Amino acid sequence: MLGTLLALGFLLGLKHALDADHVSAMASLATRSRGMRATVRLAGAWGVGHASVLVLFGAILVALGATLPDQVARWLEAGVGVMLVLLGIDVLRRLRGKQIHAHAHEHEGERHAHVHIHEEGRAGHQHGHAGAMLSRALLIGCVHGLAGTAGLVLLAAPAMSSGAGAIAYLAVFGLGTILGMMLFSVLISVPLTMSVRRLRWMAGTLEVLVGTVNVLLGLWIAYQSIA
């Protein structure tokens, strides 16, 4: 019975990683990474931050036999919304520093135009310093984990006959979110990488979409949390 519940917790963790706010935040991080490996590392950092906070604060609540007050949980959710808005604004702000150039030339009697995107003041920088980006991803994961602790503890505690079982449930759930987000990062890195390498004009369009979705979703989450 315990093994079945833990397996269920792992699968729910995989699904939890694909919640809209998680996906939106990861997409904003992916716009600042170059290549699949970098994106997967960011996803792993997000997952570690998310899982560590879930296990730490979840274990404390389970040990105390307590739950977060509803008002506190709502404000934590609102904090996630504000964070998404800031991430979206950051994506859109960075677009202002990019220059789009069209170069035309003739080849075998036909005239072609190639569109290139350059970033001002970014020479020698691979979409920001890797260490800073990993720290940002870790922090974003922690915020998401803190906001999700209340609901997860309510799900875990009644399902287990002991505090140790509940903590084990939280742990496997956290592992599921790490794996789920890393798998998602592989999927999201493909169109972003292809747009940068082959269809450079599309890269800006994707970033506008990601930034706008982050802002709108963040505003909606914040409104729903405090309304």
Residue pairs with C-beta under 8 A, 6 or more apart in sequence:
2 160
2 165
2 168
5 159
5 160
5 165
5 169
6 168
6 169
6 172
7 172
9 156
9 169
9 170
9 172
9 173
9 176
10 172
10 173
10 175
10 176
11 176
12 173
12 176
13 172
13 173
13 174
13 175
13 176
13 177
13 178
13 179
13 180
14 176
14 177
14 179
14 180
14 183
15 176
15 180
16 22
16 148
16 173
16 176
16 177
16 180
17 47
17 176
17 177
17 178
17 179
17 180
17 181
17 184
18 180
18 184
20 217
21 80
21 81
21 84
21 144
21 217
21 221
22 46
22 50
22 144
22 177
22 181
23 184
24 84
24 87
24 210
24 213
24 214
24 217
24 218
25 46
25 83
25 84
25 87
25 140
25 144
25 214
26 42
26 43
26 46
26 181
26 184
26 185
26 188
27 188
27 210
27 213
27 214
28 84
28 87
28 88
28 90
28 91
28 210
28 211
28 214
29 39
29 42
29 43
29 46
29 87
29 133
29 136
29 137
29 140
30 39
30 42
30 185
30 188
30 189
30 192
30 210
31 91
31 94
31 192
31 206
31 207
31 210
32 94
32 127
32 128
32 133
33 39
33 41
33 42
33 127
33 133
33 189
34 126
34 127
34 193
34 196
35 189
35 193
36 185
36 186
36 189
36 190
36 193
38 127
38 130
38 133
39 185
39 186
39 188
39 189
39 192
40 182
40 185
40 186
40 189
41 130
41 134
42 133
42 134
42 137
42 185
43 137
43 181
43 182
43 184
43 185
44 178
44 181
44 182
45 134
45 135
45 137
45 138
45 141
46 137
46 138
46 140
46 141
46 144
46 181
47 141
47 174
47 177
47 178
47 179
47 180
47 181
47 182
48 138
48 141
48 178
49 137
49 138
49 139
49 140
49 141
49 142
49 144
49 145
50 141
50 142
50 144
50 145
50 148
50 174
50 177
50 178
50 181
51 141
51 145
51 171
51 173
51 174
51 175
51 177
51 178
52 142
52 145
52 174
53 141
53 142
53 145
53 146
53 149
54 145
54 148
54 149
54 152
54 170
54 173
54 174
54 177
55 167
55 170
55 171
55 174
57 145
57 146
57 149
58 149
58 152
58 153
58 156
58 166
58 167
58 170
59 167
59 170
61 67
61 68
61 149
61 153
62 153
62 156
62 157
62 163
62 166
62 167
62 170
63 163
67 150
67 153
67 154
68 76
68 149
68 150
68 153
72 150
73 147
73 150
73 151
74 225
74 226
75 225
75 226
76 146
76 147
76 150
77 147
77 221
77 224
77 225
78 221
78 222
78 225
78 226
79 143
79 147
80 143
80 144
80 147
80 218
80 221
81 217
81 218
81 219
81 220
81 221
81 222
81 223
81 224
81 225
82 218
82 222
83 140
83 143
83 218
84 214
84 215
84 217
84 218
84 221
85 214
85 215
85 218
85 219
85 222
86 218
87 140
87 214
87 218
88 210
88 211
88 212
88 213
88 214
88 215
88 216
88 218
89 211
89 215
90 211
91 207
91 210
91 211
91 214
92 207
92 208
92 211
92 212
92 215
94 119
94 207
95 204
95 207
95 208
95 211
97 119
97 120
97 121
97 122
98 117
98 118
98 119
98 120
98 204
99 117
99 118
99 119
99 120
100 115
100 116
100 117
100 201
100 204
101 115
101 116
101 117
101 118
102 113
102 114
102 115
102 116
103 113
103 114
103 115
103 116
104 111
104 112
104 113
104 114
105 111
105 112
105 114
106 112
115 200
115 201
116 200
117 200
117 201
117 203
117 204
127 133
145 174
152 170
152 173
153 166
153 170
156 166
156 169
156 170
156 173
157 166
159 166
159 169
160 166
160 168
160 169
191 206
192 203
192 206
195 202
195 203
195 205
195 206
196 203
